[in-house]
Amino acid sequence: MTKQLPTVIMFQGGKEMMRRPQIDKKGRAVSWTFSEENMIREFNLNELYQRGKKTSRGQEDPVPEEGPGPGEERVLENGEVESKKDK
């Protein structure tokens, strides 16, 4: 028997902000139901949507096309980490 558990993780700025279901201090999963309402509420999806609409109207900072800056890293689609010094 495997101990696989479907998990949803929200990242912001490359850092984990929240995950559901959570694991308690004893290593057990805290009961949580995967439903549309729970996902919207727990991850503040309505607020994120509104914030995204505002930034898409030209209020966001331009994204540099040359890749990560000095000391920065980014995760590529294949899961590898690329840093400025790799280039």
Rosetta constraint file for C-alpha pairs under 8 A:
AtomPair CA 7 CA 19 HARMONIC 6.94 0.50
AtomPair CA 7 CA 20 HARMONIC 5.78 0.50
AtomPair CA 7 CA 21 HARMONIC 6.23 0.50
AtomPair CA 8 CA 19 HARMONIC 5.62 0.50
AtomPair CA 8 CA 20 HARMONIC 5.43 0.50
AtomPair CA 8 CA 21 HARMONIC 7.43 0.50
AtomPair CA 9 CA 16 HARMONIC 6.91 0.50
AtomPair CA 9 CA 17 HARMONIC 7.60 0.50
AtomPair CA 9 CA 18 HARMONIC 5.83 0.50
AtomPair CA 9 CA 19 HARMONIC 4.31 0.50
AtomPair CA 9 CA 20 HARMONIC 6.62 0.50
AtomPair CA 10 CA 16 HARMONIC 5.97 0.50
AtomPair CA 10 CA 17 HARMONIC 5.61 0.50
AtomPair CA 10 CA 18 HARMONIC 5.31 0.50
AtomPair CA 10 CA 19 HARMONIC 6.28 0.50
AtomPair CA 10 CA 43 HARMONIC 7.52 0.50
AtomPair CA 11 CA 15 HARMONIC 5.20 0.50
AtomPair CA 11 CA 16 HARMONIC 4.40 0.50
AtomPair CA 11 CA 17 HARMONIC 5.39 0.50
AtomPair CA 11 CA 18 HARMONIC 7.28 0.50
AtomPair CA 12 CA 16 HARMONIC 6.49 0.50
AtomPair CA 12 CA 17 HARMONIC 6.33 0.50
AtomPair CA 14 CA 74 HARMONIC 7.97 0.50
AtomPair CA 18 CA 43 HARMONIC 7.60 0.50
AtomPair CA 20 CA 32 HARMONIC 7.33 0.50
AtomPair CA 21 CA 29 HARMONIC 6.36 0.50
AtomPair CA 21 CA 30 HARMONIC 6.08 0.50
AtomPair CA 21 CA 31 HARMONIC 6.91 0.50
AtomPair CA 21 CA 32 HARMONIC 5.71 0.50
AtomPair CA 22 CA 29 HARMONIC 5.77 0.50
AtomPair CA 22 CA 30 HARMONIC 5.51 0.50
AtomPair CA 23 CA 27 HARMONIC 5.62 0.50
AtomPair CA 23 CA 28 HARMONIC 5.34 0.50
AtomPair CA 23 CA 29 HARMONIC 4.41 0.50
AtomPair CA 23 CA 30 HARMONIC 5.82 0.50
AtomPair CA 24 CA 28 HARMONIC 5.45 0.50
AtomPair CA 24 CA 29 HARMONIC 6.24 0.50
AtomPair CA 24 CA 30 HARMONIC 6.38 0.50
AtomPair CA 33 CA 38 HARMONIC 7.16 0.50
AtomPair CA 34 CA 38 HARMONIC 6.56 0.50
AtomPair CA 34 CA 39 HARMONIC 6.91 0.50
AtomPair CA 35 CA 39 HARMONIC 6.18 0.50
AtomPair CA 36 CA 40 HARMONIC 6.23 0.50
AtomPair CA 37 CA 41 HARMONIC 6.13 0.50
AtomPair CA 38 CA 42 HARMONIC 5.77 0.50
AtomPair CA 39 CA 43 HARMONIC 5.87 0.50
AtomPair CA 39 CA 44 HARMONIC 7.96 0.50
AtomPair CA 39 CA 45 HARMONIC 7.56 0.50
AtomPair CA 40 CA 44 HARMONIC 5.68 0.50
AtomPair CA 40 CA 45 HARMONIC 4.89 0.50
AtomPair CA 40 CA 46 HARMONIC 6.70 0.50
AtomPair CA 41 CA 45 HARMONIC 6.86 0.50
AtomPair CA 44 CA 48 HARMONIC 6.31 0.50
AtomPair CA 45 CA 49 HARMONIC 5.97 0.50
AtomPair CA 46 CA 50 HARMONIC 6.29 0.50
AtomPair CA 47 CA 51 HARMONIC 6.16 0.50
AtomPair CA 48 CA 52 HARMONIC 6.01 0.50
AtomPair CA 49 CA 53 HARMONIC 6.24 0.50
AtomPair CA 50 CA 54 HARMONIC 6.45 0.50
AtomPair CA 51 CA 55 HARMONIC 6.39 0.50
AtomPair CA 52 CA 56 HARMONIC 6.08 0.50
AtomPair CA 53 CA 57 HARMONIC 6.60 0.50
AtomPair CA 54 CA 58 HARMONIC 7.74 0.50
AtomPair CA 54 CA 59 HARMONIC 6.67 0.50
AtomPair CA 55 CA 59 HARMONIC 4.73 0.50
AtomPair CA 55 CA 60 HARMONIC 4.77 0.50
AtomPair CA 56 CA 60 HARMONIC 6.80 0.50
AtomPair CA 64 CA 68 HARMONIC 7.93 0.50
AtomPair CA 67 CA 84 HARMONIC 7.41 0.50
AtomPair CA 68 CA 72 HARMONIC 5.23 0.50
AtomPair CA 68 CA 73 HARMONIC 5.73 0.50
AtomPair CA 68 CA 74 HARMONIC 6.50 0.50
AtomPair CA 68 CA 82 HARMONIC 7.93 0.50
AtomPair CA 68 CA 83 HARMONIC 6.32 0.50
AtomPair CA 68 CA 84 HARMONIC 5.62 0.50
AtomPair CA 69 CA 73 HARMONIC 7.81 0.50
AtomPair CA 69 CA 84 HARMONIC 6.02 0.50
AtomPair CA 70 CA 84 HARMONIC 5.72 0.50
AtomPair CA 70 CA 85 HARMONIC 7.66 0.50
AtomPair CA 71 CA 83 HARMONIC 7.01 0.50
AtomPair CA 71 CA 84 HARMONIC 6.53 0.50
AtomPair CA 71 CA 85 HARMONIC 7.78 0.50
AtomPair CA 72 CA 83 HARMONIC 5.86 0.50
AtomPair CA 72 CA 84 HARMONIC 6.47 0.50
AtomPair CA 73 CA 81 HARMONIC 6.49 0.50
AtomPair CA 73 CA 82 HARMONIC 5.47 0.50
AtomPair CA 73 CA 83 HARMONIC 4.29 0.50
AtomPair CA 73 CA 84 HARMONIC 6.87 0.50
AtomPair CA 74 CA 81 HARMONIC 5.68 0.50
AtomPair CA 74 CA 82 HARMONIC 5.39 0.50
AtomPair CA 74 CA 83 HARMONIC 6.52 0.50
AtomPair CA 75 CA 79 HARMONIC 5.86 0.50
AtomPair CA 75 CA 80 HARMONIC 5.74 0.50
AtomPair CA 75 CA 81 HARMONIC 4.52 0.50
AtomPair CA 75 CA 82 HARMONIC 6.23 0.50
AtomPair CA 76 CA 80 HARMONIC 5.39 0.50
AtomPair CA 76 CA 81 HARMONIC 6.12 0.50
AtomPair CA 76 CA 82 HARMONIC 6.92 0.50
AtomPair CA 82 CA 86 HARMONIC 6.38 0.50
AtomPair CA 83 CA 87 HARMONIC 7.32 0.50
